[in-house]
Amino acid sequence: MRLVIARCSVDYAGRLTAHLPLAPRLILVKADNSVSIHADDRAYKPLNWMSPPCALKESEAEDGTTVWTVINKAGEKLIITMEEVLHDSSHELGVDPGLIKDGVEAHLQELLADRMETLGEGWSLIRREYPTAIGPVDILGRDSDGGTVAVEIKRRGEIDGVEQLTRYLELLNRDPHLAPVQGLFAAQEIKPQARTLATDRGIRCVTLDYNALRGVEDDKLRLF
């Protein structure tokens, strides 16, 4: 993990364009080469970011400013121009043990793994907690056409859950024995912003009814 605090401006060029004017900001560069830019008033949500796989190139402009150009596989660019670097440090965090799910979330995973047919006729389970280099995928299964599907389960579906599933999909699709792998984001409640991001990335969203899965109510899932 590399932490940089700098007075910088940021320009994004891709499916749309965006500009952050000059201001002090925190820049995080993770071991997977993802880059995110943070302000001091936005909680955990970055102002802008580039998800892996991507490449970072450092250069120096004619006026002496430091310029980072981050490019992803689609050719989109995040250009960070630093007029003053206030802090620059790197830290080795090691392998994270991963998030321990609460009781409801863990039970949703267990119920859905046992009842894959609720996602569609002919669906089957490959494995729960399928291991990857960045943590386990909640459920890896096959749809009725035999295609591989990675399922991320949350009690409350937000943008960070979609980002997590996106990272899993990028890794899983590098495995020729699994690819192509589709994504399915399942939660008891899915926030509109998360649903929009998932749709943009080709990820299906499913709203889970916990009581129905437990057999307390009508045995149905609402698919959107």
N, C-alpha and C positions, 0 to 999 in steps of 0.2 A: 504494500500500500504506500503510495507516494502522496504526501500532503503539501500543497503549495498555496500560500496566501499571497495574492498579488493584486495590484491595481491593474485592471485589464478591461478590454472590450472583447466582445464575442460576436462572431458572425456565423450563422448557419445557412448553408446552401444545399438544398435537396429538393424534396417534393414541394417545399415552400421555403421562404427566406425569413430570417429573423435576425434582429440585432439587439445586443445588450450594450448600452453605452458604458464609457469608462467609469469604474467603481471598484472598491476593494471587494474581493470575492475569494472563496475557498474552492480550490480545484482538487478533486480526488481522482487518482489514477490507480485502478485496482490491478491485481495480478492477471486478470483475464483481459487486460488492456482497455477495459471500459473507462470512459472519462465522464465525469459529471461536474457541473459548476453550481455552487451553492451561495446563497445570500444568508444573512444573519436573521432573517425574519420569515422564513418559509418552512420551519420545522424540518422534516426529512426530505421534502420534495425538492429536487434540483431545479434550477432555472432553465438549464439546458443540459443535454447529455448525448453521448454516443455509445450505443450498445455494441458488444463484441459480436462477431470478429471485426476488429478495426486496427488500423496502424497509426502510430503517432510519430510525426516528424518534427524535430526542433530545428529552428533556424534563427538567424539574426538579420533583422531588417537594416537598411542603410542608415536609419536614424539611431541604431543601437538598441532598439526594442527587441525583446524576445518574442518569437512567433511560434506557436504550436499549431500544426495542421493535422487534424484527426480525420481519417477517411475510412468509411466502412466499405463492405463488399459491393454495395449498390452505387458507390461513387459519391455519396453524400459527404459533405465536408463541414467540420466544425473548426473554425479558425479563431484561436485565442491569441490576442495581442497584448503582451504584458509590458506596461511602461515602468513598473517597479515591482520587484519580487521582495516581499516582506518576510517570507518564511518558505523553506524548502527542505523537507525531510522525508526519509523512506523508512518503513517499518515492516518487518517480516511477521505476519500474523499467524502463519501456519494454517493447517487444515481446520476448518470450523466444524464443531460437532453437529451443527444443524439445529433447526428449530424443533423444539418438542411441542407437539400439538396438544391443545387442550382436549378434555374428554369428549366433547361433542364432535370436534373436528376429526379426532382419531376414530370415533365410532362411525362417522359418515364414510370415512375411507373403508373401514371394515365392511359396512353394510353394502356399499356400492360394489366393492370387489366381489362380494358373494352373490350380487344380483346384477351382473353386467347387462342382462337382458332388458333392464329398465331403461337403458340408453338406446336400445333398438334391438329388434329381433336379429338373432345371429351373432350378437356381440359376445366376446369371450375375453377372459383374463389371461395375460401372459405372466405378470408378476406384480405384487404390491411392493412398494419401496424399491423400485428398480434403481440400482446404483449408477451414478455418473460421477465424473471427476469433481463436480461442484455440489454434490448432494443427491439424495434419492428422489426420484420421481414418484409421486403418490401412487399412481396406478399406470401400468403400461398394458394396453389391451389391443384387441383386434376388432374392427367393425365387421359388418355383414359381408363386405367385399374382400375381407382378408387384409385390409390396410392397417398399419400400425398407428395407434392413437395414444398420446401421452395425456393423462388427465391430472390436472392440479386441482386439489380440493381445499376450499377455504370456508370458514363459517361466514365470513363477510368478505366479499370479493372487491378488492380495490386495485389500483394501478400497480402497486408493487407486486401483487400476485401474478398479474399478466406479464410483468417484466421477468419474474422468476420463471414462469413457464416458457417464455421466449428464449431465455438462456438455455433451458433444458432442450428445447427443440433444435437449437443451433448445434448443440453437441450430438444429440441423437441422430440427426440427419447426416452426420459425417460417417455413421456406421452403415456400410453397404448392406448388412444383413437386416437392418431395420428400415432404412429409408425407402420411400418417403414416409415421414412421420408427421401426422396431423396433431393439432393441439385442441384440447377441450378444457375449458375453464368452468369449474362447477362450484357453486356456493349457495348458501341459503338466501343470501341477498347480494346482488351485484350492483355496484355503483354505476351510474350512467357513464362517467368518464372511463371507468375500467371496461365497460361494454364497448364503448366507442373505440378504444385502443385495441381491444381484442379483435373486433371486427376488421379494423384496418390491417391487422397482421394475419388475417385469415384463420383466427382461432374461434371455434364455436363456444357459445356460452350456454350453460344449463343451470337453471334455478332448481335447487334441491329442496324437497319437502322432507324434513327430518322425520316427522311423525309418520308420513306415508311409507318411507323406507323401513321404519320400525314395524309397520303393519298396524299402526294405530288408526290411520285414516285410509281413504281410498288410495290404492297402490299406483300412484301416477307421479311422473316428473313433468314439470312445465318447461318445454324447450322453446327458446327464443333465438 
